Amino acid sequence: MKTIPLEAYLVVSMVLFGLGVFGMIVRRNMVTVLMSMELALNAVNLLFVGADAHLGLVDGQVFALFVIALAAAEAAVGLGIIIAIFRLRRVDSTDEIVDMRG
């Protein structure tokens, strides 16, 4: 059985991470920024698991599980903040939010 080289994991992870960062910088919709952040976190997960498969350790999978748990908590809190801002201000763009006062 052939194994996937570590460079392939690295290249795919860098492309996904770059797309996630690009989406966070360019997009103005808060939900899209949140999804781009999730894409960047999943790119890191892919690299952790790829390095784990290459080195034959279990540490990468453990780190990936922690990152998945962190991403789930971040998505829940972030979505809650986005909903609260939308209910308060009726805006969904990051450009329209100028301060965090109520």
Helices and strands as residue ranges (DSSP letters): H 6-26, H 30-55, H 59-89
